[in-house]
Amino acid sequence: MGSSIYTRGGDKGNTSLVNGQRIPKYALRVEAYGQVDEANSWIGLVASKSDDPFLCKVLTFMQNKFFNCSSTLATPEDSGFEPPLVKTEDVEFLENAIDQFESHTGALKNFIIPGGSEMSAKLHIARTVCRRAERNIVRLASEEPIDETTIKFVNRSSDCLFAAARYANYLAKVDDVKWDKEFPVPDID
C-alpha cells in the first residue's frame, strides 16, 4: 500500500497545480501559495499556545481561509476548477476583529518593534511572512489574473496579525516595545 503523503512526483523539482499542469517549484505561483502556507503554520503555532478564546477564534478562521487562498493561488484561470474563494464578508470579519483587538490595546500612537511577549513576537513573524506572501501574490497578479478578494484578504490578514500581536502583549500585561529613533549605544562592558 502506497503512502498518501509522498508521491515522488516532485522529485525532479516540479509540482502539480489543481488542473494537473506541472510547473517548477520555484515558480512565482508556488512561491505565493507556499508563503501563505508558511504564514498559516506560524499562526497555527500561536493558536496552539493561546488560551484566549477570541484570539483563537480569529486565528482559526484565518487559517481556514488561508487554505482557500492557497487553493485559489494553485488554480490557474483556465483550469475549469472552481476553488473555494475568500469572500468580502471574510475581509470584513478581519476588519471587525482588528477593531475588537484595538478596543483593548487602544489606537497605535508609536511605531513599535516586534516583541514584548513571546506570543506577540511569533504573531509578528506570522505578519511578516504574510506580507511577503502578499508581495508575491501582487507580483503574480501583475502577470496573471488573481482573485482581488484574495489579495485583500491576505493584506487585511497581516493587519490583523499586527493588531493580534499588540493584543497578545495586552493579555500578557506587557507593554509594546516602542521604536526609539534616538536609542543610545548601550554600555556592554
Residue frames as a rotation matrix with the C-alpha (Angstrom) as fourth column:
MET 1
0.587 0.810 0.000 0.00
0.810 -0.587 0.000 0.00
0.000 0.000 -1.000 0.00
GLY 2
-0.248 -0.696 0.674 1.40
0.696 -0.612 -0.376 3.41
0.674 0.376 0.636 -1.01
SER 3
-0.583 -0.048 -0.811 1.69
0.696 -0.545 -0.467 6.48
-0.420 -0.837 0.351 1.13
SER 4
0.504 0.782 0.368 -0.84
0.862 -0.485 -0.149 9.27
0.061 0.392 -0.918 0.82
ILE 5
0.647 -0.333 -0.686 1.93
0.120 -0.844 0.523 11.77
-0.753 -0.421 -0.506 1.70
TYR 6
-0.323 -0.844 -0.428 4.68
-0.412 -0.282 0.866 11.12
-0.852 0.456 -0.257 -0.80
THR 7
0.784 0.617 0.066 4.01
-0.147 0.288 -0.946 10.74
-0.603 0.732 0.316 -4.50
ARG 8
-0.078 -0.935 0.347 7.57
0.588 0.238 0.773 11.08
-0.805 0.264 0.531 -5.85
GLY 9
0.550 0.404 0.731 6.07
0.835 -0.271 -0.479 13.46
0.004 0.874 -0.486 -8.41
GLY 10
0.988 -0.142 0.067 8.14
-0.145 -0.989 0.034 16.38
0.061 -0.043 -0.997 -7.16
ASP 11
0.598 -0.796 0.094 11.48
0.459 0.437 0.774 14.62
-0.657 -0.420 0.627 -7.08
LYS 12
-0.142 -0.665 0.734 12.66
0.990 -0.099 0.101 16.48
0.005 0.741 0.672 -10.17
GLY 13
-0.831 -0.312 -0.461 11.74
0.409 -0.904 -0.126 19.95
-0.377 -0.293 0.878 -8.90
ASN 14
-0.745 0.653 0.134 8.23
-0.258 -0.468 0.846 20.27
0.615 0.596 0.517 -10.31
THR 15
-0.806 0.588 0.071 4.81
0.110 0.266 -0.958 20.28
-0.582 -0.764 -0.279 -8.71
SER 16
-0.599 0.677 0.428 1.23
0.719 0.219 0.660 19.97
0.353 0.703 -0.618 -9.94
LEU 17
-0.861 0.488 0.143 -1.35
-0.508 -0.834 -0.214 22.72
0.015 -0.257 0.966 -9.95
VAL 18
-0.271 0.851 0.450 -5.04
-0.440 0.306 -0.844 21.95
-0.856 -0.427 0.292 -9.45
ASN 19
0.622 0.567 -0.540 -5.51
-0.704 0.104 -0.702 21.33
-0.342 0.817 0.464 -13.19
GLY 20
0.813 -0.343 0.470 -2.63
0.347 0.934 0.081 18.82
-0.467 0.097 0.879 -13.29
GLN 21
0.792 -0.560 0.242 -0.25
-0.053 -0.459 -0.887 21.23
0.608 0.690 -0.393 -15.01
ARG 22
0.519 -0.718 -0.464 3.35
0.844 0.342 0.414 20.66
-0.138 -0.606 0.783 -13.86
ILE 23
0.759 -0.334 0.559 5.37
-0.085 -0.902 -0.424 23.76
0.646 0.274 -0.713 -13.04
PRO 24
-0.261 -0.931 -0.254 8.74
0.307 0.170 -0.937 24.34
0.915 -0.322 0.241 -11.34
LYS 25
0.290 0.351 -0.890 8.64
0.930 0.118 0.349 24.56
0.228 -0.929 -0.292 -7.56
TYR 26
-0.584 -0.559 -0.589 10.37
0.666 -0.744 0.047 27.93
-0.464 -0.365 0.807 -7.81
ALA 27
-0.442 0.492 0.750 7.55
0.625 -0.431 0.651 29.41
0.644 0.756 -0.117 -9.94
LEU 28
-0.864 0.089 0.495 6.01
-0.297 -0.884 -0.360 32.59
0.406 -0.459 0.790 -8.57
ARG 29
0.157 0.986 -0.057 2.61
-0.601 0.141 0.787 30.91
0.784 -0.089 0.615 -8.17
VAL 30
0.379 -0.091 -0.921 4.14
0.500 0.858 0.121 28.19
0.779 -0.506 0.371 -5.99
GLU 31
-0.750 -0.661 -0.030 6.12
0.438 -0.462 -0.771 30.80
0.496 -0.591 0.636 -4.01
ALA 32
-0.529 0.602 0.598 2.91
-0.593 -0.766 0.246 32.72
0.606 -0.224 0.763 -3.37
TYR 33
0.563 0.818 -0.119 0.83
-0.456 0.427 0.781 29.84
0.690 -0.385 0.613 -2.04
GLY 34
0.134 -0.608 -0.783 3.86
0.630 0.662 -0.406 28.40
0.765 -0.438 0.472 -0.25
GLN 35
-0.843 -0.463 0.273 4.28
0.131 -0.669 -0.732 31.62
0.521 -0.581 0.625 1.69
VAL 36
0.005 0.910 0.414 0.60
-0.773 -0.259 0.579 31.67
0.634 -0.323 0.703 2.58
ASP 37
0.634 0.176 -0.753 1.17
0.150 0.927 0.343 28.15
0.759 -0.331 0.561 3.94
GLU 38
-0.401 -0.863 -0.305 4.23
0.590 0.012 -0.808 29.34
0.701 -0.504 0.504 5.88
ALA 39
-0.672 0.253 0.696 2.23
-0.528 -0.823 -0.210 32.17
0.519 -0.508 0.687 7.49
ASN 40
0.409 0.898 -0.164 -0.53
-0.571 0.392 0.721 29.66
0.712 -0.201 0.673 8.24
SER 41
0.240 -0.409 -0.880 1.98
0.523 0.819 -0.238 27.45
0.818 -0.403 0.411 10.07
TRP 42
-0.832 -0.536 0.146 3.13
0.210 -0.547 -0.811 30.33
0.514 -0.643 0.567 12.27
ILE 43
-0.283 0.823 0.493 -0.49
-0.798 -0.487 0.355 31.18
0.532 -0.293 0.794 13.02
GLY 44
0.541 0.472 -0.696 -1.08
-0.111 0.860 0.498 27.55
0.834 -0.192 0.518 13.98
LEU 45
-0.352 -0.746 -0.565 1.86
0.601 0.283 -0.748 27.66
0.718 -0.602 0.349 16.38
VAL 46
-0.875 0.052 0.482 0.47
-0.320 -0.809 -0.494 30.74
0.364 -0.586 0.724 18.10
ALA 47
0.085 0.996 0.039 -3.06
-0.768 0.041 0.639 29.35
0.634 -0.084 0.769 18.22
SER 48
0.312 -0.005 -0.950 -1.77
0.259 0.963 0.080 26.17
0.914 -0.271 0.301 19.85
LYS 49
-0.616 -0.651 -0.444 -0.21
0.636 -0.078 -0.767 28.22
0.465 -0.755 0.463 22.66
SER 50
-0.773 0.355 0.525 -3.11
-0.429 -0.903 -0.021 30.59
0.467 -0.242 0.851 23.28
ASP 51
-0.703 0.622 -0.346 -5.88
0.711 0.604 -0.360 30.09
-0.015 -0.499 -0.867 25.79
ASP 52
-0.656 0.492 -0.572 -7.71
-0.257 -0.859 -0.443 33.27
-0.710 -0.144 0.690 24.80
PRO 53
-0.098 0.687 0.720 -10.97
0.603 0.617 -0.506 32.20
-0.792 0.385 -0.475 23.08
PHE 54
0.770 0.418 -0.482 -11.30
-0.062 -0.703 -0.708 35.37
-0.635 0.575 -0.516 20.98
LEU 55
-0.003 -0.861 -0.509 -7.73
-0.865 -0.253 0.433 35.23
-0.502 0.441 -0.744 19.67
CYS 56
-0.686 -0.261 0.679 -8.07
-0.041 0.946 0.322 31.51
-0.727 0.193 -0.659 18.92
LYS 57
0.310 0.876 0.369 -11.33
0.499 0.180 -0.847 32.04
-0.809 0.447 -0.382 17.00
VAL 58
0.712 -0.089 -0.696 -9.75
-0.496 -0.766 -0.409 34.76
-0.497 0.637 -0.590 14.85
LEU 59
-0.312 -0.939 -0.144 -6.60
-0.817 0.188 0.546 32.72
-0.485 0.288 -0.826 14.16
THR 60
-0.511 0.191 0.838 -8.54
0.241 0.968 -0.073 29.54
-0.825 0.164 -0.540 13.35
PHE 61
0.662 0.745 -0.077 -10.79
0.217 -0.289 -0.932 31.49
-0.717 0.601 -0.353 10.98
MET 62
0.442 -0.578 -0.686 -7.72
-0.801 -0.598 -0.012 32.97
-0.404 0.555 -0.727 9.29
GLN 63
-0.564 -0.708 0.425 -6.08
-0.460 0.697 0.550 29.54
-0.686 0.115 -0.719 8.96
ASN 64
-0.075 0.620 0.781 -9.11
0.526 0.690 -0.497 28.04
-0.847 0.374 -0.378 7.24
LYS 65
0.863 0.419 -0.284 -9.42
0.032 -0.605 -0.795 31.00
-0.505 0.677 -0.536 4.87
PHE 66
0.031 -0.922 -0.387 -5.70
-0.808 -0.251 0.533 30.80
-0.588 0.296 -0.752 4.10
PHE 67
-0.525 -0.139 0.840 -6.38
0.226 0.929 0.295 27.32
-0.821 0.344 -0.456 2.70
ASN 68
0.602 0.753 0.267 -8.98
0.543 -0.141 -0.828 28.93
-0.585 0.643 -0.494 0.43
CYS 69
0.651 -0.434 -0.623 -6.35
-0.575 -0.817 -0.031 31.48
-0.496 0.379 -0.782 -0.63
SER 70
-0.416 -0.876 0.245 -3.80
-0.511 0.448 0.733 28.74
-0.752 0.180 -0.634 -1.35
SER 71
-0.145 0.459 0.876 -6.36
0.586 0.753 -0.298 26.76
-0.797 0.471 -0.379 -3.33
THR 72
0.859 0.466 -0.211 -7.17
0.163 -0.640 -0.751 29.86
-0.485 0.610 -0.626 -5.39
LEU 73
0.360 -0.811 -0.461 -3.48
-0.788 -0.529 0.316 30.56
-0.500 0.250 -0.829 -5.99
ALA 74
-0.576 -0.574 0.582 -2.89
-0.233 0.797 0.557 26.95
-0.784 0.185 -0.593 -7.06
THR 75
0.091 0.725 0.682 -5.68
0.678 0.457 -0.576 27.18
-0.729 0.515 -0.450 -9.64
PRO 76
-0.915 -0.401 -0.045 -4.85
0.225 -0.599 0.768 28.79
-0.335 0.693 0.639 -12.99
GLU 77
-0.480 0.769 -0.422 -7.70
-0.627 -0.637 -0.449 30.79
-0.614 0.049 0.788 -14.51
ASP 78
-0.052 0.454 -0.889 -8.38
-0.961 0.220 0.169 28.33
0.272 0.864 0.425 -17.36
SER 79
-0.874 -0.438 0.210 -8.34
-0.484 0.823 -0.298 25.20
-0.042 -0.362 -0.931 -15.19
GLY 80
-0.268 0.860 -0.434 -12.10
-0.272 0.365 0.890 24.56
0.924 0.357 0.136 -15.20
PHE 81
-0.245 0.123 -0.962 -11.96
0.842 0.519 -0.148 24.10
0.481 -0.846 -0.231 -11.42
GLU 82
0.328 0.416 0.848 -13.77
-0.130 -0.870 0.477 26.46
0.936 -0.266 -0.231 -9.07
PRO 83
-0.585 -0.600 -0.546 -11.68
0.464 0.305 -0.832 26.76
0.665 -0.740 0.099 -5.91
PRO 84
0.420 0.665 -0.618 -13.22
0.902 -0.229 0.366 27.79
0.102 -0.711 -0.696 -2.61
LEU 85
-0.115 -0.435 0.893 -12.84
0.415 -0.838 -0.355 31.56
0.903 0.330 0.277 -2.54
VAL 86
-0.655 0.022 -0.755 -12.47
0.676 -0.429 -0.599 34.05
-0.337 -0.903 0.266 0.25
LYS 87
0.112 0.833 0.542 -15.35
0.889 -0.328 0.320 36.50
0.444 0.446 -0.777 0.25
THR 88
-0.206 -0.104 0.973 -15.90
-0.027 -0.993 -0.112 40.15
0.978 -0.050 0.202 1.03
GLU 89
0.748 0.553 0.367 -17.50
-0.378 -0.100 0.920 39.19
0.545 -0.827 0.134 4.35
ASP 90
0.633 -0.625 -0.457 -14.28
0.749 0.643 0.159 37.34
0.195 -0.443 0.875 5.27
VAL 91
-0.408 -0.746 0.526 -12.32
0.578 -0.657 -0.484 40.57
0.707 0.106 0.699 4.79
GLU 92
0.090 0.547 0.832 -14.96
-0.392 -0.749 0.535 42.42
0.916 -0.374 0.147 6.82
PHE 93
0.885 0.177 -0.432 -14.62
0.266 0.568 0.779 39.85
0.383 -0.804 0.455 9.61
LEU 94
0.011 -0.970 -0.244 -10.89
0.952 0.085 -0.294 40.63
0.305 -0.230 0.924 9.84
GLU 95
-0.455 -0.125 0.882 -11.62
0.096 -0.991 -0.091 44.35
0.886 0.043 0.463 9.96
ASN 96
0.586 0.732 0.348 -14.08
-0.358 -0.151 0.921 43.77
0.727 -0.665 0.173 12.83
ALA 97
0.700 -0.410 -0.585 -11.52
0.671 0.656 0.344 41.62
0.243 -0.634 0.735 14.63
ILE 98
-0.390 -0.861 0.325 -8.92
0.690 -0.507 -0.516 44.39
0.610 0.023 0.792 14.28
ASP 99
-0.097 0.448 0.889 -11.40
-0.341 -0.854 0.393 46.85
0.935 -0.265 0.236 15.77
GLN 100
0.878 0.461 -0.128 -12.03
-0.070 0.389 0.919 44.48
0.473 -0.798 0.374 18.69
PHE 101
0.238 -0.878 -0.416 -8.31
0.914 0.347 -0.208 43.95
0.327 -0.330 0.885 19.29
GLU 102
-0.579 -0.517 0.631 -7.81
0.378 -0.856 -0.354 47.72
0.722 0.034 0.691 19.30
SER 103
0.441 0.763 0.472 -10.71
-0.216 -0.420 0.881 48.21
0.871 -0.491 -0.021 21.72
HIS 104
0.885 -0.205 -0.419 -8.37
0.465 0.449 0.763 46.55
0.031 -0.870 0.492 24.26
THR 105
0.030 -0.999 -0.032 -5.00
0.992 0.026 0.126 47.94
-0.125 -0.035 0.992 23.14
GLY 106
0.407 0.140 -0.902 -6.02
0.114 -0.988 -0.102 51.43
-0.906 -0.061 -0.419 22.08
ALA 107
0.997 -0.042 0.071 -5.06
0.062 -0.187 -0.980 53.05
0.055 0.981 -0.184 18.83
LEU 108
0.293 -0.955 0.048 -1.45
0.956 0.293 -0.005 52.89
-0.009 0.048 0.999 17.76
LYS 109
0.973 0.036 -0.226 0.41
0.068 -0.989 0.135 56.07
-0.219 -0.147 -0.965 18.71
ASN 110
0.182 -0.973 -0.144 4.02
-0.769 -0.232 0.596 55.00
-0.613 0.002 -0.790 18.07
PHE 111
0.307 -0.245 -0.920 5.90
-0.627 0.675 -0.389 52.71
0.716 0.696 0.053 15.76
ILE 112
0.610 -0.104 0.786 6.55
-0.671 0.461 0.581 49.51
-0.423 -0.881 0.211 17.63
ILE 113
-0.399 -0.804 -0.440 9.28
-0.884 0.466 -0.050 46.91
0.245 0.369 -0.897 17.42
PRO 114
0.394 0.542 -0.742 8.24
-0.322 0.838 0.441 43.25
0.861 0.065 0.505 17.28
GLY 115
-0.644 -0.612 -0.458 8.46
0.184 0.458 -0.870 41.77
0.742 -0.645 -0.183 20.74
GLY 116
-0.092 0.561 0.823 7.20
-0.929 -0.347 0.132 42.20
0.359 -0.752 0.553 24.23
SER 117
0.279 0.238 0.930 5.74
-0.606 0.795 -0.022 38.77
-0.745 -0.558 0.366 24.93
GLU 118
-0.728 -0.558 0.398 6.79
-0.121 0.676 0.727 35.61
-0.675 0.481 -0.559 23.12
MET 119
-0.055 0.796 0.603 3.31
0.767 0.420 -0.485 35.21
-0.639 0.436 -0.634 21.62
SER 120
0.720 0.285 -0.633 3.41
-0.058 -0.884 -0.464 38.75
-0.692 0.371 -0.620 20.29
ALA 121
-0.204 -0.894 -0.399 6.82
-0.668 -0.171 0.724 38.16
-0.716 0.414 -0.562 18.71
LYS 122
-0.715 -0.021 0.699 5.55
0.327 0.873 0.361 34.99
-0.618 0.486 -0.617 16.99
LEU 123
0.413 0.899 0.143 2.50
0.651 -0.182 -0.736 36.86
-0.636 0.398 -0.661 15.68
HIS 124
0.484 -0.331 -0.810 4.85
-0.511 -0.858 0.045 39.47
-0.710 0.392 -0.584 14.24
ILE 125
-0.692 -0.695 0.198 6.76
-0.274 0.506 0.818 36.69
-0.668 0.512 -0.540 12.47
ALA 126
-0.252 0.695 0.674 3.46
0.773 0.563 -0.292 35.44
-0.582 0.447 -0.679 11.01
ARG 127
0.662 0.512 -0.547 2.67
0.177 -0.816 -0.550 39.03
-0.728 0.268 -0.631 9.96
THR 128
0.004 -0.729 -0.684 5.97
-0.690 -0.497 0.526 39.50
-0.724 0.470 -0.505 8.13
VAL 129
-0.808 -0.202 0.553 5.61
0.175 0.815 0.553 36.14
-0.562 0.544 -0.623 6.35
CYS 130
0.161 0.955 0.248 2.07
0.758 0.041 -0.651 37.17
-0.632 0.293 -0.717 5.41
ARG 131
0.545 -0.032 -0.838 3.40
-0.307 -0.938 -0.164 40.47
-0.780 0.346 -0.521 3.99
ARG 132
-0.585 -0.798 -0.145 5.97
-0.493 0.208 0.845 38.54
-0.644 0.566 -0.514 1.93
ALA 133
-0.522 0.498 0.692 3.20
0.659 0.751 -0.044 36.31
-0.542 0.434 -0.720 0.61
GLU 134
0.530 0.770 -0.354 1.19
0.399 -0.596 -0.697 39.40
-0.748 0.229 -0.623 -0.27
ARG 135
0.054 -0.591 -0.805 4.11
-0.617 -0.654 0.438 40.89
-0.785 0.473 -0.400 -2.22
ASN 136
-0.880 -0.426 0.209 4.42
-0.135 0.647 0.751 37.70
-0.455 0.633 -0.627 -4.27
ILE 137
-0.154 0.903 0.401 0.68
0.785 0.358 -0.506 37.46
-0.600 0.237 -0.764 -4.83
VAL 138
0.579 0.328 -0.746 0.66
-0.063 -0.895 -0.442 41.05
-0.813 0.303 -0.498 -6.12
ARG 139
-0.407 -0.788 -0.461 3.64
-0.653 -0.101 0.751 40.25
-0.639 0.607 -0.473 -8.35
LEU 140
-0.779 0.204 0.592 1.79
0.422 0.870 0.255 37.17
-0.463 0.449 -0.764 -9.65
ALA 141
0.256 0.963 -0.084 -1.31
0.634 -0.233 -0.738 39.32
-0.730 0.136 -0.670 -10.25
SER 142
0.161 -0.269 -0.950 0.78
-0.525 -0.838 0.148 41.61
-0.836 0.475 -0.276 -12.46
GLU 143
-0.784 -0.532 -0.320 1.36
-0.566 0.400 0.721 38.62
-0.255 0.746 -0.615 -14.76
GLU 144
-0.784 0.551 -0.288 -1.81
0.322 0.756 0.571 36.53
0.531 0.355 -0.769 -14.40
PRO 145
-0.028 0.844 0.536 -5.38
-0.472 -0.484 0.737 37.13
0.881 -0.233 0.412 -13.26
ILE 146
-0.805 -0.157 -0.572 -5.71
0.428 0.515 -0.743 36.65
0.411 -0.843 -0.347 -9.49
ASP 147
0.232 0.959 -0.164 -8.90
0.765 -0.076 0.639 37.00
0.600 -0.274 -0.752 -7.47
GLU 148
-0.207 -0.311 0.927 -8.88
-0.098 -0.937 -0.336 40.52
0.973 -0.161 0.163 -5.99
THR 149
0.706 0.519 0.481 -10.57
-0.525 -0.072 0.848 39.44
0.474 -0.852 0.222 -2.78
THR 150
0.724 -0.550 -0.416 -7.71
0.639 0.762 0.104 37.00
0.260 -0.341 0.903 -2.15
ILE 151
-0.280 -0.846 0.454 -5.27
0.547 -0.530 -0.648 39.91
0.789 0.067 0.611 -2.33
LYS 152
0.039 0.379 0.924 -7.45
-0.520 -0.782 0.343 41.99
0.853 -0.494 0.167 0.01
PHE 153
0.919 0.370 -0.136 -7.78
-0.105 0.561 0.821 39.10
0.380 -0.741 0.554 2.47
VAL 154
0.345 -0.869 -0.356 -4.04
0.868 0.440 -0.232 38.49
0.358 -0.228 0.905 2.69
ASN 155
-0.399 -0.443 0.803 -3.43
0.168 -0.896 -0.411 42.24
0.901 -0.028 0.432 3.09
ARG 156
0.303 0.613 0.730 -6.01
-0.647 -0.430 0.630 42.52
0.700 -0.663 0.266 5.87
SER 157
0.837 -0.047 -0.545 -4.65
0.324 0.846 0.424 39.35
0.441 -0.531 0.723 7.48
SER 158
-0.213 -0.971 -0.109 -1.27
0.749 -0.091 -0.657 40.96
0.628 -0.221 0.746 8.00
ASP 159
-0.375 0.182 0.909 -3.01
-0.407 -0.913 0.015 44.00
0.833 -0.364 0.417 9.54
CYS 160
0.693 0.717 0.074 -4.99
-0.432 0.331 0.839 41.65
0.577 -0.614 0.539 11.77
LEU 161
0.504 -0.591 -0.630 -1.84
0.687 0.716 -0.122 39.80
0.523 -0.371 0.767 12.83
PHE 162
-0.551 -0.658 0.513 -0.28
0.237 -0.713 -0.660 43.14
0.800 -0.242 0.548 13.79
ALA 163
-0.023 0.648 0.761 -3.32
-0.741 -0.523 0.422 44.01
0.671 -0.554 0.492 15.90
ALA 164
0.841 0.321 -0.435 -3.30
-0.029 0.831 0.556 40.48
0.540 -0.455 0.708 17.36
ALA 165
-0.048 -0.943 -0.330 0.38
0.659 0.219 -0.720 40.87
0.751 -0.252 0.611 18.32
ARG 166
-0.628 -0.106 0.771 -0.47
-0.349 -0.848 -0.400 44.00
0.696 -0.520 0.495 20.27
TYR 167
0.443 0.868 0.225 -3.43
-0.696 0.175 0.697 42.18
0.565 -0.466 0.681 21.83
ALA 168
0.535 -0.334 -0.776 -1.11
0.427 0.899 -0.092 39.33
0.729 -0.282 0.624 22.87
ASN 169
-0.635 -0.761 0.131 1.03
0.318 -0.412 -0.854 41.86
0.704 -0.501 0.504 24.74
TYR 170
-0.250 0.656 0.712 -2.14
-0.753 -0.594 0.283 43.25
0.609 -0.465 0.643 26.33
LEU 171
0.724 0.559 -0.404 -3.11
-0.243 0.755 0.609 39.74
0.646 -0.343 0.683 27.50
ALA 172
0.239 -0.745 -0.622 0.39
0.734 0.559 -0.386 39.16
0.635 -0.364 0.681 28.89
LYS 173
0.937 0.158 -0.311 0.30
0.321 -0.735 0.597 42.58
-0.134 -0.660 -0.740 30.61
VAL 174
-0.128 -0.991 0.026 3.45
0.766 -0.082 0.637 43.53
-0.630 0.101 0.770 28.71
ASP 175
0.362 0.202 -0.910 3.96
-0.233 -0.926 -0.298 46.89
-0.903 0.320 -0.288 27.01
ASP 176
0.904 -0.152 0.399 4.54
0.422 0.188 -0.887 47.08
0.060 0.970 0.234 23.28
VAL 177
-0.006 -0.967 -0.256 8.18
0.755 -0.172 0.633 47.83
-0.656 -0.189 0.731 22.52
LYS 178
0.886 0.370 -0.281 8.21
0.151 -0.802 -0.579 51.35
-0.439 0.470 -0.766 21.15
TRP 179
0.364 -0.748 0.554 10.71
0.857 0.035 -0.515 52.33
0.366 0.662 0.654 18.48
ASP 180
0.687 -0.281 -0.671 13.22
0.243 -0.781 0.576 54.81
-0.685 -0.558 -0.468 19.83
LYS 181
0.861 -0.319 0.396 14.87
0.378 -0.121 -0.918 56.56
0.341 0.940 0.016 16.91
GLU 182
0.384 -0.743 0.548 17.44
-0.655 -0.638 -0.405 58.06
0.651 -0.204 -0.732 19.31
PHE 183
0.992 0.029 -0.125 18.20
0.059 0.761 0.646 54.76
0.114 -0.648 0.753 21.04
PRO 184
0.507 -0.853 0.120 21.61
-0.856 -0.483 0.183 55.20
-0.098 -0.196 -0.976 22.66
VAL 185
0.056 -0.620 -0.783 24.56
-0.354 0.721 -0.596 52.89
0.934 0.310 -0.179 22.19
PRO 186
0.928 0.370 0.050 24.31
-0.177 0.318 0.931 50.56
0.328 -0.873 0.361 25.20
ASP 187
-0.005 -0.911 0.412 27.14
-0.987 -0.061 -0.146 50.04
0.158 -0.408 -0.899 27.62
ILE 188
0.828 0.324 -0.458 28.06
-0.323 0.943 0.083 46.36
0.458 0.080 0.885 27.39
ASP 189
-0.211 -0.973 -0.096 31.28
-0.335 0.164 -0.928 46.37
0.918 -0.163 -0.361 29.38
